[in-house]
């Protein structure tokens, strides 16, 4: 995905065109279902340097589960649901933890 596919507006971002197609493809591959709907209040991205030293852009989105079951791809070994109190105890990157803290705060 490229940043030009994500547009800022009215205090939040929205996915359009190729970016939404890429998101749906990635979600289908990784968790077994497409987004259908992306929560516009929780669509964020940040750039970071991976362990291998490669510059990487991570997109983080919230999509409704709506009775679907997560079916992980072979490249993923597990997933878990967390509460706001558990954010700091995860092995997520500091950037991801900050996004989750912001989302939990806004959702309260």
N, CA, C and O of each residue as an XYZ file, in Angstrom:
432
protein
N       0.833     -1.175      0.000
C       0.000      0.000      0.000
C       0.879      1.240      0.000
O       1.983      1.239      0.544
N       0.388      2.257     -0.598
C       1.130      3.514     -0.635
C       0.340      4.583      0.102
O      -0.891      4.550      0.129
N       1.038      5.512      0.686
C       0.382      6.548      1.473
C      -0.576      7.381      0.638
O      -1.544      7.916      1.179
N      -0.339      7.508     -0.656
C      -1.238      8.279     -1.510
C      -2.628      7.672     -1.598
O      -3.568      8.342     -2.024
N      -2.770      6.415     -1.202
C      -4.074      5.768     -1.247
C      -4.898      6.037      0.004
O      -6.069      5.661      0.065
N      -4.307      6.675      0.991
C      -5.017      6.978      2.222
C      -5.163      8.486      2.315
O      -4.182      9.222      2.203
N      -6.375      8.938      2.517
C      -6.649     10.371      2.495
C      -7.071     10.849      3.870
O      -7.913     10.223      4.514
N      -6.503     11.938      4.321
C      -6.910     12.536      5.588
C      -8.103     13.438      5.335
O      -8.200     14.084      4.291
N      -8.996     13.476      6.287
C     -10.135     14.358      6.159
C     -10.969     14.330      7.421
O     -11.180     13.264      8.000
N     -11.437     15.459      7.848
C     -12.325     15.575      9.006
C     -11.772     14.868     10.236
O     -12.530     14.279     11.007
N     -10.470     14.923     10.423
C      -9.881     14.373     11.629
C      -9.648     12.879     11.618
O      -9.260     12.311     12.639
N      -9.873     12.238     10.506
C      -9.601     10.803     10.425
C      -9.172     10.458      9.008
O      -9.140     11.315      8.125
N      -8.849      9.211      8.812
C      -8.403      8.742      7.504
C      -9.455      7.800      6.930
O     -10.298      7.274      7.657
N      -9.394      7.597      5.626
C     -10.270      6.597      5.008
C      -9.492      5.899      3.907
O      -8.631      6.491      3.256
N      -9.811      4.635      3.714
C      -9.168      3.862      2.660
C      -9.990      3.971      1.396
O     -11.220      3.943      1.444
N      -9.320      4.093      0.269
C     -10.012      4.131     -1.007
C      -9.311      3.220     -1.998
O      -8.146      2.863     -1.817
N     -10.023      2.855     -3.032
C      -9.462      2.145     -4.175
C      -8.530      1.004     -3.861
O      -8.891      0.059     -3.159
N      -7.316      1.101     -4.393
C      -6.343      0.018     -4.290
C      -5.967     -0.301     -2.851
O      -5.693     -1.458     -2.535
N      -5.946      0.688     -1.980
C      -5.593      0.446     -0.579
C      -6.630     -0.447      0.090
O      -6.269     -1.349      0.846
N      -7.922     -0.210     -0.177
C      -8.971     -1.045      0.397
C      -8.896     -2.463     -0.167
O      -9.088     -3.433      0.566
N      -8.620     -2.586     -1.456
C      -8.443     -3.914     -2.059
C      -7.276     -4.644     -1.409
O      -7.372     -5.836     -1.114
N      -6.174     -3.935     -1.186
C      -5.002     -4.542     -0.554
C      -5.316     -4.949      0.884
O      -4.900     -6.020      1.327
N      -6.042     -4.109      1.615
C      -6.433     -4.444      2.980
C      -7.278     -5.707      2.994
O      -7.021     -6.614      3.786
N      -8.285     -5.779      2.127
C      -9.145     -6.961      2.080
C      -8.361     -8.212      1.720
O      -8.598     -9.278      2.290
N      -7.436     -8.094      0.787
C      -6.597     -9.234      0.407
C      -5.747     -9.694      1.598
O      -5.685    -10.887      1.896
N      -5.098     -8.748      2.271
C      -4.250     -9.095      3.416
C      -5.062     -9.714      4.548
O      -4.647    -10.714      5.134
N      -6.221     -9.125      4.863
C      -7.059     -9.691      5.916
C      -7.523    -11.098      5.561
O      -7.497    -11.992      6.408
N      -7.945    -11.303      4.319
C      -8.384    -12.634      3.892
C      -7.255    -13.645      4.033
O      -7.478    -14.772      4.475
N      -6.038    -13.242      3.657
C      -4.890    -14.144      3.779
C      -4.532    -14.416      5.233
O      -4.216    -15.551      5.590
N      -4.578    -13.392      6.074
C      -4.069    -13.513      7.439
C      -5.093    -13.985      8.460
O      -4.739    -14.724      9.378
N      -6.364    -13.576      8.327
C      -7.359    -13.959      9.329
C      -8.583    -14.670      8.752
O      -9.463    -15.084      9.506
N      -8.653    -14.816      7.428
C      -9.715    -15.610      6.829
C     -10.964    -14.864      6.417
O     -11.933    -15.503      6.006
N     -10.994    -13.539      6.506
C     -12.149    -12.777      6.028
C     -11.728    -11.366      5.643
O     -10.721    -10.850      6.128
N     -12.515    -10.749      4.762
C     -12.245     -9.376      4.321
C     -12.870     -8.391      5.302
O     -13.646     -8.782      6.175
N     -12.535     -7.131      5.157
C     -12.964     -6.102      6.109
C     -14.459     -5.815      6.044
O     -15.098     -5.683      7.087
N     -15.027     -5.715      4.862
C     -16.397     -5.261      4.628
C     -16.594     -3.811      5.067
O     -17.129     -3.004      4.307
N     -16.169     -3.477      6.279
C     -16.300     -2.110      6.806
C     -15.087     -1.820      7.683
O     -14.712     -2.640      8.521
N     -14.481     -0.663      7.493
C     -13.358     -0.233      8.322
C     -13.844      0.903      9.208
O     -14.420      1.875      8.720
N     -13.612      0.781     10.506
C     -13.980      1.829     11.449
C     -13.155      3.080     11.143
O     -11.945      3.067     11.366
N     -13.766      4.167     10.637
C     -12.995      5.362     10.277
C     -12.340      6.030     11.481
O     -11.409      6.819     11.320
N     -12.815      5.721     12.683
C     -12.205      6.269     13.882
C     -10.973      5.510     14.320
O     -10.275      5.933     15.242
N     -10.695      4.383     13.661
C      -9.514      3.600     14.024
C      -8.839      3.087     12.768
O      -8.868      1.891     12.475
N      -8.243      3.987     12.043
C      -7.434      3.676     10.868
C      -6.190      4.528     10.989
O      -6.240      5.744     10.805
N      -5.093      3.900     11.294
C      -3.847      4.626     11.509
C      -2.696      3.889     10.841
O      -2.794      2.701     10.532
N      -1.614      4.609     10.626
C      -0.402      3.972     10.135
C       0.805      4.682     10.710
O       0.735      5.833     11.143
N       1.903      3.969     10.702
C       3.167      4.562     11.115
C       4.292      3.826     10.411
O       4.127      2.686      9.977
N       5.428      4.484     10.302
C       6.623      3.899      9.700
C       7.584      3.505     10.806
O       7.692      4.193     11.822
N       8.278      2.403     10.607
C       9.280      1.963     11.569
C      10.347      1.160     10.844
O      10.184      0.790      9.681
N      11.432      0.899     11.543
C      12.512      0.091     10.992
C      12.383     -1.319     11.545
O      12.375     -1.512     12.761
N      12.282     -2.307     10.658
C      12.122     -3.692     11.087
C      13.419     -4.209     11.696
O      14.456     -3.551     11.620
N      13.354     -5.381     12.294
C      14.550     -5.985     12.890
C      15.658     -6.178     11.871
O      16.840     -6.148     12.212
N      15.267     -6.378     10.616
C      16.266     -6.569      9.560
C      16.820     -5.237      9.053
O      17.707     -5.214      8.199
N      16.292     -4.120      9.584
C      16.763     -2.805      9.169
C      15.986     -2.192      8.021
O      16.317     -1.102      7.556
N      14.952     -2.888      7.560
C      14.145     -2.398      6.444
C      13.084     -1.413      6.934
O      12.437     -1.649      7.955
N      12.911     -0.323      6.215
C      11.876      0.658      6.530
C      10.524      0.046      6.183
O      10.338     -0.449      5.072
N       9.578      0.073      7.120
C       8.299     -0.605      6.958
C       7.166      0.332      7.350
O       7.316      1.136      8.271
N       6.037      0.236      6.663
C       4.837      0.986      7.024
C       3.804     -0.010      7.536
O       3.457     -0.971      6.850
N       3.324      0.232      8.741
C       2.291     -0.625      9.320
C       0.970      0.116      9.317
O       0.878      1.241      9.807
N      -0.056     -0.519      8.760
C      -1.414     -0.002      8.815
C      -2.147     -0.769      9.902
O      -2.061     -1.996      9.961
N      -2.859     -0.070     10.750
C      -3.629     -0.699     11.818
C      -5.069     -0.249     11.656
O      -5.352      0.947     11.590
N      -5.981     -1.216     11.592
C      -7.393     -0.915     11.380
C      -8.249     -1.698     12.361
O      -7.819     -2.705     12.923
N      -9.457     -1.217     12.552
C     -10.455     -1.933     13.326
C     -11.576     -2.312     12.366
O     -12.135     -1.459     11.676
N     -11.893     -3.590     12.332
C     -13.004     -4.067     11.508
C     -13.898     -4.934     12.389
O     -13.398     -5.626     13.276
N     -15.211     -4.909     12.162
C     -16.103     -5.716     12.993
C     -15.925     -7.211     12.737
O     -15.771     -7.643     11.594
N     -15.948     -7.982     13.804
C     -15.861     -9.436     13.682
C     -17.208     -9.998     13.239
O     -17.243    -10.926     12.431
N     -18.292     -9.474     13.735
C     -19.656     -9.786     13.327
C     -19.909    -11.273     13.119
O     -20.316    -11.686     12.033
N     -19.674    -12.071     14.136
C     -19.979    -13.490     14.079
C     -19.028    -14.342     13.269
O     -19.242    -15.548     13.147
N     -17.995    -13.759     12.719
C     -17.029    -14.530     11.939
C     -15.964    -15.100     12.864
O     -15.727    -14.579     13.954
N     -15.330    -16.170     12.417
C     -14.244    -16.758     13.185
C     -12.918    -16.444     12.521
O     -12.798    -16.482     11.296
N     -11.928    -16.136     13.335
C     -10.581    -15.881     12.834
C      -9.955    -17.209     12.444
O      -9.952    -18.160     13.226
N      -9.422    -17.267     11.223
C      -8.716    -18.452     10.722
C      -7.343    -17.979     10.278
O      -7.185    -17.458      9.174
N      -6.351    -18.163     11.141
C      -5.013    -17.641     10.874
C      -4.326    -18.349      9.722
O      -4.527    -19.541      9.489
N      -3.511    -17.588      9.007
C      -2.674    -18.167      7.958
C      -1.551    -18.958      8.616
O      -1.353    -18.872      9.828
N      -0.823    -19.721      7.823
C       0.275    -20.527      8.356
C       1.407    -19.670      8.901
O       2.168    -20.130      9.752
N       1.535    -18.431      8.428
C       2.625    -17.577      8.907
C       2.336    -16.971     10.283
O       3.230    -16.376     10.885
N       1.131    -17.105     10.782
C       0.768    -16.591     12.105
C       0.464    -17.766     13.027
O      -0.168    -18.739     12.616
N       0.913    -17.674     14.262
C       0.757    -18.802     15.183
C      -0.353    -18.612     16.200
O      -0.865    -19.596     16.733
N      -0.739    -17.379     16.482
C      -1.791    -17.167     17.470
C      -2.325    -15.737     17.386
O      -1.749    -14.867     16.732
N      -3.429    -15.536     18.060
C      -3.989    -14.200     18.229
C      -4.671    -14.191     19.589
O      -4.937    -15.243     20.170
N      -4.946    -13.011     20.083
C      -5.687    -12.902     21.339
C      -6.386    -11.553     21.400
O      -5.940    -10.573     20.805
N      -7.484    -11.528     22.129
C      -8.198    -10.289     22.382
C      -7.627     -9.716     23.664
O      -7.334    -10.457     24.603
N      -7.467     -8.401     23.709
C      -6.940     -7.774     24.913
C      -7.846     -6.639     25.365
O      -8.589     -6.057     24.574
N      -7.766     -6.344     26.645
C      -8.480     -5.198     27.208
C      -7.521     -4.014     27.284
O      -6.325     -4.154     27.033
N      -8.051     -2.865     27.628
C      -7.200     -1.678     27.748
C      -6.136     -1.866     28.822
O      -5.036     -1.325     28.708
N      -6.454     -2.625     29.860
C      -5.499     -2.865     30.941
C      -4.346     -3.769     30.514
O      -3.310     -3.794     31.178
N      -4.502     -4.504     29.431
C      -3.481     -5.462     28.998
C      -2.541     -4.930     27.916
O      -1.602     -5.623     27.527
N      -2.773     -3.733     27.432
C      -1.965     -3.194     26.329
C      -0.478     -3.201     26.664
O       0.335     -3.661     25.862
N      -0.116     -2.697     27.834
C       1.305     -2.582     28.179
C       1.994     -3.927     28.360
O       3.217     -4.007     28.246
N       1.238     -4.983     28.638
C       1.861     -6.296     28.849
C       2.020     -7.092     27.555
O       2.516     -8.218     27.583
N       1.608     -6.524     26.425
C       1.773     -7.230     25.148
C       3.190     -7.049     24.621
O       3.944     -6.199     25.096
N       3.536     -7.864     23.634
C       4.850     -7.714     22.991
C       4.747     -6.855     21.727
O       5.608     -6.923     20.850
N       3.693     -6.050     21.643
C       3.511     -5.154     20.494
C       4.568     -4.053     20.521
O       5.151     -3.751     21.562
N       4.795     -3.470     19.361
C       5.747     -2.359     19.268
C       5.219     -1.165     20.067
O       4.014     -1.068     20.301
N       6.094     -0.266     20.484
C       5.627      0.936     21.187
C       4.604      1.725     20.360
O       3.646      2.266     20.913
N       4.803      1.789     19.055
C       3.867      2.517     18.186
C       2.483      1.871     18.219
O       1.472      2.567     18.309
N       2.438      0.535     18.146
C       1.158     -0.171     18.186
C       0.493      0.007     19.544
O      -0.720      0.206     19.616
N       1.264     -0.063     20.612
C       0.703      0.153     21.949
C       0.092      1.547     22.053
O      -0.987      1.707     22.623
N       0.767      2.551     21.511
C       0.226      3.915     21.541
C      -1.093      4.004     20.786
O      -2.029      4.657     21.247
N      -1.175      3.344     19.616
C      -2.425      3.340     18.851
C      -3.542      2.682     19.646
O      -4.658      3.198     19.696
N      -3.245      1.546     20.269
C      -4.261      0.837     21.045
C      -4.723      1.657     22.242
O      -5.919      1.714     22.529
N      -3.793      2.290     22.939
C      -4.170      3.147     24.073
C      -5.113      4.263     23.609
O      -6.120      4.544     24.259
N      -4.780      4.887     22.492
C      -5.624      5.962     21.951
C      -7.004      5.446     21.594
O      -8.009      6.097     21.878
N      -7.055      4.276     20.971
C      -8.341      3.713     20.567
C      -9.191      3.365     21.786
O     -10.379      3.684     21.829
N      -8.584      2.713     22.773
C      -9.345      2.373     23.980
C      -9.847      3.632     24.685
O     -10.979      3.654     25.169
N      -9.030      4.669     24.749
C      -9.431      5.920     25.394
C     -10.613      6.550     24.656
O     -11.563      7.016     25.284
N     -10.553      6.561     23.336
C     -11.633      7.144     22.529
C     -12.911      6.326     22.626
O     -14.008      6.878     22.536
N     -12.784      5.012     22.810
C     -13.949      4.131     22.845
C     -14.691      4.202     24.177
O     -15.834      3.756     24.272
N     -14.058      4.750     25.196
C     -14.696      4.807     26.527
C     -15.739      5.876     26.635
O     -16.352      6.037     27.690
